[in-house]
């Protein structure tokens, strides 16, 4: 069985999955020590502002602890509770308006309604790809599928599209959808469950490519 790459291990750590078992991504060769902030942190911090801390030292994670911004390996993450705005400075703010679970056949359809605000100075299209919004439940990451997305479009009121195009300072609603097994859907209120997003200026079009992720905790 092939071992995890440092990039993949860092992402697993950033989502709260077994950091003790993936030390290659959380420290040691190929990863930053907790004393060194990643380039994203130092570039984004204003003059005189403290560097972004390591997540373990700051006590920021999905399963409890504090909210805020921290890093693991080369992944910077911002964690907030479901009733708070997830803010990436000068880019985007995202708030969870609602999340609904309905039964369709042997599956459960999960539909999330997200309020998105453009905090930048240029027009923003987000998400650029469906994979930039994912669901984390039962220690697994779930991408949107086409059927789940179509159900989400029909379920949200007022109707919301799968992406929004916003002028600076404007806000709108975007919908996301997944089809899950009943046992997985039942775990959305358990510790660690979250909606995971990639901010628009990260450059990654999939969660596994991202150097920054946002985490909206669903269980708090």
C-alpha positions as CSV (number, residue, x, y, z in Angstrom):
1,X,0.0,0.0,0.0
2,X,1.5,3.3,-1.0
3,X,2.2,5.9,1.7
4,X,0.6,9.3,1.8
5,X,2.4,12.2,0.2
6,X,3.3,15.1,2.4
7,X,0.7,17.2,0.6
8,X,-2.1,14.7,1.1
9,X,-1.1,14.0,4.7
10,X,-1.1,17.8,5.4
11,X,-4.6,18.0,4.0
12,X,-5.8,15.1,6.1
13,X,-4.4,16.8,9.2
14,X,-6.0,20.0,8.2
15,X,-9.4,18.3,8.2
16,X,-8.9,16.8,11.6
17,X,-8.1,13.3,10.5
18,X,-5.6,11.4,12.6
19,X,-2.7,13.8,12.7
20,X,-0.8,11.5,15.1
21,X,-0.9,8.9,12.4
22,X,0.2,11.2,9.6
23,X,3.2,12.9,11.2
24,X,4.9,13.4,7.8
25,X,2.3,16.0,6.9
26,X,2.1,17.6,10.3
27,X,5.8,18.1,11.1
28,X,9.2,16.6,10.2
29,X,10.5,16.3,6.7
30,X,8.6,18.2,4.0
31,X,6.5,20.2,6.5
32,X,6.8,23.4,8.5
33,X,7.7,23.3,12.1
34,X,5.1,24.9,14.4
35,X,7.5,27.8,14.9
36,X,7.4,28.8,11.2
37,X,4.3,30.3,9.5
38,X,3.6,29.4,5.9
39,X,4.1,32.0,3.2
40,X,0.4,32.7,2.9
41,X,0.3,33.7,6.6
42,X,3.2,36.1,6.5
43,X,2.0,37.6,3.1
44,X,-1.5,38.2,4.3
45,X,-0.7,39.5,7.8
46,X,-0.6,43.3,8.1
47,X,2.4,45.1,9.5
48,X,2.8,44.4,13.2
49,X,0.2,41.6,13.2
50,X,1.1,38.3,14.8
51,X,2.0,35.4,12.5
52,X,-0.7,32.7,11.9
53,X,-0.2,30.0,14.6
54,X,0.0,26.3,14.3
55,X,-3.4,24.7,14.8
56,X,-2.4,22.4,17.6
57,X,-0.7,25.2,19.5
58,X,-3.7,27.5,19.0
59,X,-6.3,24.8,19.9
60,X,-8.2,25.3,16.7
61,X,-9.9,22.2,15.2
62,X,-13.3,20.9,14.0
63,X,-14.0,18.7,17.0
64,X,-13.9,21.3,19.6
65,X,-11.6,24.0,20.7
66,X,-11.5,27.5,19.4
67,X,-12.4,29.2,16.2
68,X,-9.9,31.1,14.1
69,X,-7.1,30.8,11.5
70,X,-4.1,28.5,11.8
71,X,-1.9,26.2,9.8
72,X,-1.0,22.5,9.5
73,X,1.8,21.6,7.1
74,X,1.3,23.8,4.1
75,X,-2.5,24.2,4.6
76,X,-3.9,27.3,6.2
77,X,-7.4,26.8,7.5
78,X,-10.1,29.1,9.0
79,X,-12.6,27.5,11.3
80,X,-15.9,29.0,12.4
81,X,-19.1,27.7,14.0
82,X,-22.2,27.4,11.8
83,X,-23.8,30.6,13.1
84,X,-20.7,32.7,12.2
85,X,-19.4,34.3,9.0
86,X,-16.4,32.5,7.4
87,X,-14.3,35.5,6.3
88,X,-11.3,35.6,4.0
89,X,-10.0,39.2,4.2
90,X,-10.4,41.3,1.0
91,X,-11.9,38.2,-0.8
92,X,-15.1,36.6,0.4
93,X,-17.4,36.1,3.3
94,X,-19.6,33.0,3.5
95,X,-22.4,32.3,6.0
96,X,-24.5,29.1,6.3
97,X,-28.1,30.1,5.9
98,X,-29.6,26.7,6.2
99,X,-28.9,23.0,5.8
100,X,-31.7,20.5,5.1
101,X,-31.8,16.7,4.9
102,X,-34.6,14.9,3.0
103,X,-35.2,11.3,2.1
104,X,-35.2,10.2,-1.6
105,X,-35.3,6.5,-2.1
106,X,-32.6,4.8,-0.2
107,X,-30.4,7.9,0.0
108,X,-30.5,11.2,1.9
109,X,-30.3,14.5,0.1
110,X,-28.4,17.2,1.9
111,X,-28.9,20.7,0.7
112,X,-26.9,23.6,2.0
113,X,-27.8,27.3,1.4
114,X,-24.8,29.6,1.6
115,X,-24.9,33.4,1.6
116,X,-21.8,34.7,-0.2
117,X,-20.5,38.3,-0.1
118,X,-17.8,39.8,-2.3
119,X,-15.3,41.6,-0.1
120,X,-12.8,42.4,-2.9
121,X,-12.5,45.1,-5.5
122,X,-13.2,43.0,-8.5
123,X,-16.1,40.9,-9.8
124,X,-16.1,37.5,-8.2
125,X,-17.4,34.2,-9.5
126,X,-17.6,31.6,-6.8
127,X,-17.3,28.6,-6.6
128,X,-15.4,28.3,-9.9
129,X,-15.9,24.5,-9.7
130,X,-18.3,22.2,-7.8
131,X,-15.4,20.6,-6.0
132,X,-14.6,23.9,-4.2
133,X,-17.5,23.1,-1.8
134,X,-17.4,19.7,0.0
135,X,-19.0,18.0,2.9
136,X,-17.1,16.4,5.7
137,X,-18.9,13.8,7.8
138,X,-18.0,10.5,9.5
139,X,-14.3,11.2,8.9
140,X,-14.8,11.3,5.1
141,X,-14.9,14.1,2.6
142,X,-17.8,14.1,0.1
143,X,-17.7,16.0,-3.2
144,X,-21.0,17.2,-4.7
145,X,-22.4,14.9,-7.4
146,X,-24.6,16.0,-10.3
147,X,-27.8,14.6,-8.9
148,X,-27.2,16.2,-5.5
149,X,-26.5,19.6,-7.2
150,X,-29.7,19.4,-9.3
151,X,-31.8,18.6,-6.2
152,X,-30.2,21.5,-4.4
153,X,-31.1,23.9,-7.1
154,X,-34.8,22.8,-6.9
155,X,-34.9,22.8,-3.1
156,X,-33.6,26.2,-2.1
157,X,-36.1,29.0,-1.8
158,X,-35.7,31.6,-3.2
159,X,-34.0,29.7,-6.0
160,X,-30.2,29.8,-5.9
161,X,-27.7,28.7,-8.5
162,X,-24.6,26.5,-8.1
163,X,-22.4,29.6,-8.3
164,X,-22.7,33.4,-8.1
165,X,-21.2,36.3,-10.0
166,X,-20.9,39.3,-7.7
167,X,-19.8,42.9,-8.1
168,X,-17.7,44.3,-5.2
169,X,-19.7,44.7,-2.1
170,X,-22.7,42.6,-3.3
171,X,-24.0,39.4,-1.8
172,X,-26.2,36.5,-3.1
173,X,-27.1,32.9,-2.2
174,X,-25.4,29.8,-3.6
175,X,-26.7,26.2,-3.1
176,X,-24.7,23.0,-2.7
177,X,-26.0,19.4,-2.6
178,X,-25.0,15.9,-1.8
179,X,-26.6,12.4,-1.8
180,X,-25.5,10.3,1.1
181,X,-26.3,7.0,2.7
182,X,-28.6,7.3,5.7
183,X,-25.9,6.4,8.2
184,X,-23.6,9.2,6.9
185,X,-26.4,11.8,6.8
186,X,-27.2,11.0,10.5
187,X,-23.6,12.0,11.4
188,X,-23.9,15.6,10.3
189,X,-24.6,16.7,13.9
190,X,-21.6,14.8,15.3
191,X,-18.4,16.4,16.3
192,X,-16.2,17.1,13.3
193,X,-18.9,17.4,10.7
194,X,-18.4,20.5,8.5
195,X,-18.8,22.2,5.1
196,X,-15.3,22.7,3.6
197,X,-14.7,25.5,1.1
198,X,-11.8,26.9,-1.0
199,X,-11.6,30.7,-1.1
200,X,-11.6,32.2,-4.6
201,X,-7.9,33.4,-4.7
202,X,-6.4,30.1,-3.6
203,X,-5.9,28.8,-7.1
204,X,-7.0,25.2,-6.3
205,X,-10.1,23.8,-8.0
206,X,-10.3,20.8,-5.7
207,X,-9.9,20.5,-1.9
208,X,-6.9,18.3,-2.3
209,X,-5.1,21.0,-4.3
210,X,-5.9,23.9,-1.9
211,X,-3.4,25.7,0.3
212,X,-6.2,27.4,2.2
213,X,-9.5,26.0,3.3
214,X,-12.5,27.3,5.2
215,X,-14.4,25.2,7.7
216,X,-18.0,25.8,8.7
217,X,-18.6,23.5,11.6
218,X,-22.1,22.0,11.4
219,X,-22.4,20.5,14.9
220,X,-21.9,23.7,16.9
